[in-house]
Amino acid sequence: MAESNFIDYVKIFCASGKGGAGSAHFLRTRGHPRGGPDGGDGGKGGDIILKGNRQLWTLLHLRYTKHVKAGHGEHGMRNLKTGANGKDIIIEVPLGTVARYAGNGEFICEITDHDKTAILALGGRGGLGNDHFKSSTHQAPKFAQPGESGVESWFVLELKLLADVGLVGFPNAGKSTLLSVLSAAKPQIADYPFTTLVPNLGIVRYHGNRSFVVADIPGIIEGAHEGKGIGLRFLRHIERNPVLLFMIPVDCDDILNEYRILMNELKMYNPELLHKPRVLAVTKSDLADEEIIRELKLHLPDVPALFISSHKKTGLEKLKGMLWKILNESFF
């Protein structure tokens, strides 16, 4: 996925349709020169609807769509004819999209299933025709209801990637390299911080037709929850991952301390992230001999952990098995 094509945040102005006015018509024919009220109801204004599409991975198609307007309902007509409803507008979005009001951030809906729909802006109801207001004491009402106004507001759409496993680590922890080895994904890889500027998804095959999805989240730095670096832009993607895979290179100064810093960033951003199952992968283990690894194992955090090397492809099958087991335990 090209960096310029990955858009996970858009702000759009939506205006749903106004309801049509009811008719205040009276029946006038040769046989009924002074007939009763026969005004029809106005049509409903069009809705603006979000619809999930599993083929979409980004909000790029909405990047330059700043205004979305639905159709207005038509007015009621004589002979009790109801006006036509306004045309609905359907906005297709990738799975994992969350909609909020731009003004106060209030949550509206989230789209997590293919073809699932949710109304973003409800169209106004059509007004009632004068036929609804006749009675034994008021047989010729000369009024009808106007149609209701539609909704006009700015909305924010945010994409939170739907993946089974989220990779969490500092820049250059080997996340992109691992993803490229475990799956067919081809993230940009280089030996400098912040090579990954957008999340990458990869499908990991595991024993037969079974598989799970891994998300490579751009590197977190200390203070990311305060907006430092680029981590804050992508921390929200981790909220969707049932399992978190922490990745710390074997040649770092203090594995336990780095793990605690990462945990603190997640805690400060959203404390609920700490309740997710976690696995620690100590990467680049080919750089350390067996004696060093034995010593490091004595000072690891109290979570399932293993040493891997994406370059030598050691420990990867065991890692996939561990993740698969935890994923199934978290689902059932």
The 8 nearest C-alpha neighbors of each residue, nearest first, counted from 0:
[[1, 2, 4, 5, 199, 186, 197, 3],
 [2, 0, 4, 3, 5, 197, 186, 187],
 [1, 3, 4, 5, 197, 0, 196, 6],
 [2, 4, 1, 5, 6, 0, 59, 197],
 [5, 3, 1, 2, 59, 6, 0, 57],
 [4, 6, 2, 57, 3, 59, 7, 1],
 [5, 7, 58, 59, 57, 8, 4, 62],
 [6, 8, 158, 157, 58, 57, 5, 9],
 [9, 7, 157, 156, 6, 158, 58, 10],
 [10, 8, 156, 155, 62, 11, 157, 7],
 [9, 11, 155, 154, 156, 153, 8, 12],
 [10, 12, 65, 154, 153, 66, 13, 9],
 [11, 13, 153, 66, 152, 65, 154, 67],
 [14, 12, 67, 152, 151, 68, 66, 153],
 [15, 13, 151, 68, 150, 67, 69, 16],
 [14, 16, 122, 69, 149, 150, 46, 120],
 [17, 15, 44, 71, 45, 122, 70, 69],
 [18, 16, 149, 44, 148, 71, 123, 147],
 [17, 19, 125, 146, 44, 123, 43, 72],
 [18, 20, 41, 74, 72, 73, 146, 125],
 [21, 19, 145, 146, 41, 74, 126, 125],
 [20, 22, 128, 40, 126, 41, 127, 75],
 [21, 23, 38, 128, 75, 39, 24, 76],
 [22, 24, 129, 38, 143, 142, 141, 128],
 [25, 23, 38, 22, 77, 37, 36, 26],
 [26, 24, 36, 37, 35, 34, 27, 38],
 [25, 27, 34, 35, 37, 36, 28, 24],
 [28, 26, 32, 31, 34, 33, 25, 29],
 [27, 29, 31, 32, 30, 26, 34, 33],
 [28, 30, 31, 32, 27, 33, 34, 26],
 [31, 29, 28, 32, 27, 34, 33, 26],
 [30, 32, 28, 34, 33, 29, 27, 26],
 [33, 31, 27, 28, 29, 34, 30, 26],
 [32, 34, 31, 27, 35, 26, 25, 28],
 [35, 33, 26, 31, 27, 32, 25, 36],
 [34, 36, 25, 26, 139, 37, 33, 138],
 [35, 37, 25, 130, 38, 24, 129, 26],
 [38, 36, 79, 78, 25, 130, 77, 24],
 [39, 37, 22, 24, 128, 77, 23, 79],
 [40, 38, 79, 75, 80, 128, 81, 76],
 [41, 39, 21, 75, 127, 128, 81, 126],
 [40, 42, 19, 75, 125, 74, 21, 20],
 [41, 43, 84, 72, 82, 125, 83, 19],
 [44, 42, 125, 18, 84, 124, 72, 123],
 [45, 43, 16, 122, 18, 72, 85, 17],
 [44, 46, 85, 87, 16, 86, 122, 69],
 [47, 45, 122, 87, 121, 15, 120, 48],
 [46, 48, 88, 120, 119, 87, 15, 89],
 [49, 47, 118, 89, 119, 117, 90, 46],
 [48, 50, 90, 117, 116, 89, 91, 118],
 [51, 49, 116, 91, 115, 114, 92, 90],
 [52, 50, 113, 114, 92, 115, 94, 93],
 [51, 53, 113, 93, 54, 55, 92, 114],
 [52, 54, 55, 113, 93, 94, 51, 56],
 [53, 55, 52, 56, 93, 94, 113, 51],
 [56, 54, 93, 53, 52, 57, 92, 94],
 [57, 55, 93, 54, 58, 53, 94, 5],
 [56, 58, 59, 6, 5, 55, 7, 93],
 [59, 57, 6, 60, 61, 7, 62, 92],
 [58, 60, 6, 62, 61, 57, 4, 5],
 [61, 59, 58, 62, 63, 64, 57, 6],
 [62, 60, 64, 59, 63, 58, 9, 65],
 [61, 63, 59, 60, 64, 9, 58, 6],
 [64, 62, 61, 65, 60, 59, 9, 66],
 [65, 63, 61, 62, 66, 11, 67, 60],
 [64, 66, 11, 63, 12, 67, 10, 62],
 [67, 65, 12, 64, 13, 11, 68, 14],
 [66, 68, 13, 12, 14, 65, 69, 64],
 [69, 67, 14, 13, 15, 66, 70, 16],
 [68, 70, 15, 16, 45, 88, 87, 86],
 [69, 71, 85, 86, 16, 45, 44, 87],
 [72, 70, 16, 85, 44, 17, 18, 45],
 [71, 73, 85, 42, 19, 44, 84, 18],
 [74, 72, 19, 82, 42, 83, 41, 84],
 [75, 73, 19, 41, 20, 82, 21, 42],
 [74, 76, 41, 82, 39, 40, 21, 22],
 [77, 75, 39, 80, 22, 38, 81, 79],
 [76, 78, 38, 79, 37, 24, 80, 39],
 [77, 79, 37, 80, 38, 76, 39, 26],
 [80, 78, 39, 38, 37, 77, 81, 76],
 [81, 79, 39, 76, 78, 77, 75, 82],
 [80, 82, 40, 75, 39, 41, 42, 76],
 [81, 83, 42, 75, 73, 41, 74, 40],
 [84, 82, 42, 73, 72, 85, 81, 43],
 [85, 83, 42, 72, 43, 44, 73, 86],
 [84, 86, 72, 45, 70, 71, 44, 43],
 [87, 85, 70, 45, 69, 84, 88, 71],
 [86, 88, 45, 46, 69, 47, 85, 89],
 [87, 89, 47, 69, 48, 46, 90, 86],
 [90, 88, 48, 49, 47, 91, 87, 50],
 [91, 89, 49, 48, 50, 92, 88, 47],
 [90, 92, 50, 51, 49, 52, 89, 93],
 [91, 93, 51, 52, 50, 90, 94, 96],
 [94, 92, 55, 52, 56, 51, 53, 96],
 [93, 95, 111, 51, 96, 110, 53, 112],
 [94, 96, 111, 159, 158, 110, 160, 161],
 [95, 97, 158, 110, 157, 94, 109, 159],
 [96, 98, 109, 157, 156, 108, 158, 95],
 [99, 97, 156, 108, 107, 155, 109, 106],
 [100, 98, 106, 107, 155, 105, 104, 154],
 [101, 99, 154, 104, 105, 102, 103, 155],
 [100, 102, 154, 155, 153, 104, 103, 99],
 [103, 101, 100, 104, 153, 154, 105, 152],
 [104, 102, 105, 101, 100, 99, 106, 154],
 [103, 105, 100, 99, 101, 102, 106, 155],
 [106, 104, 99, 100, 103, 107, 101, 102],
 [105, 107, 99, 108, 104, 98, 100, 97],
 [108, 106, 99, 98, 105, 100, 109, 119],
 [109, 107, 98, 97, 106, 110, 117, 99],
 [108, 110, 97, 96, 98, 111, 95, 107],
 [109, 111, 96, 95, 94, 51, 112, 97],
 [110, 112, 94, 95, 109, 51, 113, 96],
 [113, 111, 115, 51, 110, 94, 114, 53],
 [112, 114, 51, 52, 115, 53, 94, 111],
 [115, 113, 51, 50, 52, 116, 112, 53],
 [116, 114, 51, 112, 113, 50, 110, 117],
 [117, 115, 50, 49, 114, 51, 48, 118],
 [116, 118, 49, 48, 119, 50, 108, 115],
 [119, 117, 48, 120, 47, 49, 121, 46],
 [118, 120, 48, 47, 117, 49, 121, 107],
 [121, 119, 47, 15, 118, 150, 46, 122],
 [122, 120, 46, 15, 118, 150, 123, 47],
 [121, 123, 44, 46, 45, 15, 16, 149],
 [124, 122, 147, 149, 18, 17, 44, 148],
 [125, 123, 43, 18, 147, 146, 44, 126],
 [124, 126, 18, 41, 146, 43, 42, 19],
 [125, 127, 146, 144, 21, 20, 145, 41],
 [128, 126, 40, 21, 144, 143, 41, 131],
 [129, 127, 21, 40, 39, 22, 38, 143],
 [128, 130, 143, 23, 131, 38, 132, 142],
 [129, 131, 36, 37, 128, 132, 38, 133],
 [132, 130, 129, 133, 128, 127, 143, 38],
 [133, 131, 129, 130, 140, 134, 128, 137],
 [132, 134, 138, 137, 130, 131, 140, 139],
 [135, 133, 137, 136, 138, 132, 139, 131],
 [136, 134, 137, 138, 133, 139, 132, 140],
 [135, 137, 134, 138, 133, 139, 140, 132],
 [136, 138, 134, 133, 135, 139, 140, 132],
 [137, 139, 133, 134, 135, 136, 140, 35],
 [138, 140, 137, 141, 36, 35, 133, 25],
 [141, 139, 142, 133, 129, 138, 132, 137],
 [142, 140, 23, 139, 129, 143, 24, 36],
 [141, 143, 23, 140, 129, 144, 128, 22],
 [144, 142, 129, 128, 23, 21, 22, 127],
 [143, 145, 126, 127, 21, 20, 146, 128],
 [146, 144, 20, 126, 21, 147, 143, 19],
 [147, 145, 18, 126, 20, 125, 19, 124],
 [148, 146, 123, 18, 124, 17, 125, 149],
 [147, 149, 17, 123, 18, 146, 150, 16],
 [148, 150, 17, 123, 15, 122, 16, 147],
 [151, 149, 15, 14, 120, 121, 152, 122],
 [152, 150, 14, 13, 149, 15, 153, 12],
 [151, 153, 13, 12, 154, 150, 14, 100],
 [154, 152, 12, 101, 11, 13, 100, 10],
 [153, 155, 100, 101, 11, 10, 99, 12],
 [154, 156, 10, 99, 101, 98, 9, 100],
 [155, 157, 98, 9, 97, 8, 10, 96],
 [158, 156, 8, 97, 96, 7, 155, 98],
 [157, 159, 96, 7, 95, 160, 97, 8],
 [160, 158, 236, 95, 96, 235, 161, 239],
 [159, 161, 236, 95, 162, 158, 239, 94],
 [160, 162, 239, 95, 159, 240, 94, 163],
 [161, 163, 212, 240, 164, 213, 214, 160],
 [164, 162, 240, 212, 241, 213, 211, 242],
 [163, 165, 213, 242, 240, 243, 162, 214],
 [164, 166, 214, 243, 240, 213, 237, 244],
 [167, 165, 244, 215, 216, 245, 214, 243],
 [168, 166, 245, 244, 246, 165, 216, 243],
 [169, 167, 246, 218, 245, 172, 219, 247],
 [168, 170, 218, 219, 172, 220, 171, 167],
 [171, 169, 218, 192, 172, 193, 168, 219],
 [172, 170, 173, 192, 169, 191, 190, 174],
 [171, 173, 248, 170, 247, 169, 174, 168],
 [174, 172, 176, 171, 175, 177, 282, 246],
 [173, 175, 177, 176, 172, 215, 178, 166],
 [176, 174, 178, 177, 173, 186, 179, 188],
 [175, 177, 179, 173, 178, 174, 180, 309],
 [178, 176, 180, 174, 175, 179, 309, 181],
 [179, 177, 175, 181, 180, 176, 182, 174],
 [178, 180, 176, 184, 177, 182, 185, 181],
 [181, 179, 177, 178, 182, 176, 309, 183],
 [180, 182, 178, 179, 203, 177, 183, 315],
 [183, 181, 203, 201, 184, 202, 179, 180],
 [182, 184, 179, 185, 201, 202, 181, 180],
 [185, 183, 201, 179, 182, 186, 178, 200],
 [184, 186, 179, 183, 187, 178, 175, 182],
 [187, 185, 175, 184, 188, 199, 179, 195],
 [186, 188, 194, 195, 185, 189, 175, 176],
 [187, 189, 194, 186, 175, 176, 190, 195],
 [190, 188, 191, 194, 187, 192, 171, 193],
 [189, 191, 171, 192, 188, 194, 193, 173],
 [190, 192, 189, 194, 171, 193, 170, 188],
 [193, 191, 170, 194, 171, 190, 218, 189],
 [194, 192, 195, 170, 196, 218, 191, 217],
 [193, 195, 192, 189, 188, 196, 191, 187],
 [196, 194, 193, 217, 197, 187, 198, 218],
 [195, 197, 217, 194, 193, 2, 198, 229],
 [196, 198, 195, 2, 217, 199, 5, 216],
 [199, 197, 216, 215, 217, 214, 200, 196],
 [198, 200, 215, 214, 197, 186, 201, 216],
 [201, 199, 214, 213, 215, 198, 212, 184],
 [200, 202, 184, 213, 182, 212, 203, 178],
 [203, 201, 212, 182, 211, 213, 204, 210],
 [202, 204, 182, 210, 211, 181, 212, 201],
 [205, 203, 210, 209, 202, 206, 211, 208],
 [204, 206, 209, 210, 207, 203, 208, 319],
 [207, 205, 209, 208, 204, 210, 320, 319],
 [206, 208, 209, 205, 204, 210, 203, 211],
 [209, 207, 206, 210, 205, 204, 211, 203],
 [210, 208, 205, 207, 206, 204, 211, 203],
 [209, 211, 204, 205, 203, 208, 202, 212],
 [210, 212, 203, 202, 163, 213, 204, 209],
 [211, 213, 202, 162, 163, 201, 203, 164],
 [212, 214, 164, 201, 162, 200, 165, 163],
 [215, 213, 200, 165, 199, 162, 216, 166],
 [214, 216, 199, 166, 198, 174, 165, 200],
 [215, 217, 198, 214, 166, 218, 167, 233],
 [218, 216, 195, 196, 198, 197, 230, 215],
 [219, 217, 170, 169, 168, 230, 216, 193],
 [218, 220, 230, 169, 168, 223, 217, 170],
 [221, 219, 223, 169, 222, 228, 218, 230],
 [220, 222, 223, 260, 264, 219, 261, 227],
 [221, 223, 225, 224, 227, 220, 264, 226],
 [222, 224, 227, 226, 230, 225, 231, 220],
 [225, 223, 268, 222, 226, 231, 264, 267],
 [226, 224, 223, 222, 227, 231, 268, 267],
 [225, 227, 223, 231, 224, 228, 222, 229],
 [228, 226, 223, 222, 225, 229, 230, 231],
 [227, 229, 230, 223, 220, 226, 219, 231],
 [228, 230, 231, 232, 227, 223, 226, 219],
 [229, 231, 219, 223, 232, 233, 228, 234],
 [230, 232, 226, 234, 223, 233, 224, 229],
 [233, 231, 230, 229, 234, 235, 226, 236],
 [232, 234, 235, 231, 230, 236, 216, 217],
 [233, 235, 231, 236, 237, 230, 232, 238],
 [234, 236, 233, 237, 238, 159, 232, 231],
 [237, 235, 159, 160, 238, 234, 233, 239],
 [236, 238, 240, 239, 235, 234, 165, 233],
 [237, 239, 236, 235, 240, 272, 234, 159],
 [240, 238, 237, 161, 236, 159, 241, 160],
 [239, 241, 163, 237, 162, 164, 242, 165],
 [242, 240, 163, 275, 164, 239, 243, 276],
 [243, 241, 164, 276, 240, 275, 277, 163],
 [244, 242, 165, 277, 164, 166, 245, 276],
 [245, 243, 278, 166, 279, 277, 167, 165],
 [246, 244, 279, 167, 168, 278, 166, 280],
 [245, 247, 280, 168, 281, 279, 172, 167],
 [246, 248, 281, 172, 282, 168, 249, 280],
 [249, 247, 282, 281, 172, 250, 283, 251],
 [248, 250, 281, 284, 251, 282, 283, 247],
 [251, 249, 248, 252, 286, 283, 287, 284],
 [250, 252, 249, 253, 248, 254, 247, 257],
 [251, 253, 250, 254, 257, 256, 249, 255],
 [254, 252, 256, 255, 251, 257, 250, 258],
 [255, 253, 257, 256, 258, 251, 247, 252],
 [256, 254, 258, 257, 253, 299, 300, 259],
 [255, 257, 259, 253, 258, 254, 260, 252],
 [258, 256, 260, 254, 259, 255, 261, 253],
 [257, 259, 255, 261, 256, 260, 262, 254],
 [258, 260, 262, 256, 257, 261, 263, 255],
 [261, 259, 263, 257, 262, 258, 256, 264],
 [262, 260, 264, 258, 263, 259, 257, 265],
 [261, 263, 259, 265, 260, 264, 266, 258],
 [262, 264, 266, 260, 265, 261, 267, 259],
 [265, 263, 261, 267, 266, 262, 224, 268],
 [264, 266, 268, 262, 263, 267, 269, 272],
 [265, 267, 270, 263, 269, 264, 268, 262],
 [268, 266, 264, 265, 269, 263, 224, 270],
 [267, 269, 265, 224, 266, 264, 270, 234],
 [268, 270, 266, 271, 267, 272, 265, 273],
 [271, 269, 266, 272, 273, 267, 268, 265],
 [272, 270, 273, 269, 274, 266, 275, 238],
 [271, 273, 270, 274, 275, 269, 265, 238],
 [272, 274, 271, 275, 270, 266, 265, 262],
 [275, 273, 272, 271, 276, 270, 277, 241],
 [274, 276, 273, 272, 242, 241, 277, 243],
 [277, 275, 242, 243, 274, 278, 241, 325],
 [278, 276, 243, 244, 242, 275, 302, 279],
 [277, 279, 244, 303, 304, 245, 302, 243],
 [280, 278, 304, 245, 244, 246, 303, 281],
 [279, 281, 246, 305, 304, 306, 282, 245],
 [282, 280, 306, 247, 248, 249, 246, 307],
 [281, 283, 248, 307, 284, 308, 249, 280],
 [284, 282, 308, 285, 248, 249, 286, 307],
 [285, 283, 286, 308, 282, 287, 307, 249],
 [284, 286, 283, 287, 308, 311, 288, 307],
 [287, 285, 284, 283, 288, 249, 250, 308],
 [286, 288, 285, 284, 291, 292, 289, 249],
 [287, 289, 291, 290, 292, 286, 285, 284],
 [288, 290, 292, 291, 293, 287, 294, 284],
 [291, 289, 293, 292, 288, 294, 287, 295],
 [290, 292, 294, 293, 289, 288, 287, 295],
 [291, 293, 295, 289, 294, 290, 296, 288],
 [294, 292, 290, 296, 291, 295, 289, 297],
 [293, 295, 291, 292, 296, 297, 290, 298],
 [296, 294, 292, 297, 298, 293, 291, 299],
 [297, 295, 293, 298, 294, 299, 292, 291],
 [296, 298, 295, 294, 299, 293, 292, 300],
 [299, 297, 296, 295, 255, 300, 294, 254],
 [298, 300, 296, 255, 297, 301, 295, 254],
 [301, 299, 302, 255, 298, 258, 304, 279],
 [300, 302, 299, 303, 304, 298, 279, 255],
 [301, 303, 300, 304, 278, 277, 279, 299],
 [304, 302, 278, 279, 301, 305, 277, 300],
 [305, 303, 279, 280, 278, 302, 306, 281],
 [304, 306, 280, 281, 307, 279, 303, 314],
 [305, 307, 281, 280, 284, 282, 314, 304],
 [308, 306, 314, 282, 313, 284, 281, 315],
 [307, 309, 283, 313, 284, 311, 310, 312],
 [308, 310, 312, 177, 311, 307, 176, 180],
 [311, 309, 308, 312, 283, 285, 313, 176],
 [310, 312, 308, 313, 309, 285, 307, 283],
 [313, 311, 309, 308, 310, 315, 314, 307],
 [312, 314, 308, 311, 307, 315, 309, 316],
 [313, 315, 307, 317, 316, 318, 306, 312],
 [316, 314, 318, 317, 313, 312, 319, 307],
 [317, 315, 319, 318, 314, 320, 313, 321],
 [316, 318, 320, 314, 315, 319, 321, 305],
 [317, 319, 315, 321, 316, 320, 314, 322],
 [320, 318, 316, 322, 321, 317, 323, 315],
 [319, 321, 323, 317, 318, 322, 324, 316],
 [320, 322, 318, 324, 319, 323, 317, 325],
 [323, 321, 319, 325, 324, 320, 326, 318],
 [322, 324, 320, 326, 321, 325, 319, 327],
 [323, 325, 321, 327, 322, 326, 320, 328],
 [326, 324, 328, 322, 327, 323, 329, 321],
 [327, 325, 323, 329, 328, 324, 322, 330],
 [326, 328, 330, 324, 329, 325, 331, 323],
 [327, 329, 325, 331, 326, 330, 324, 323],
 [330, 328, 326, 327, 331, 325, 241, 276],
 [331, 329, 327, 328, 326, 241, 325, 324],
 [330, 328, 329, 327, 326, 325, 324, 241]]
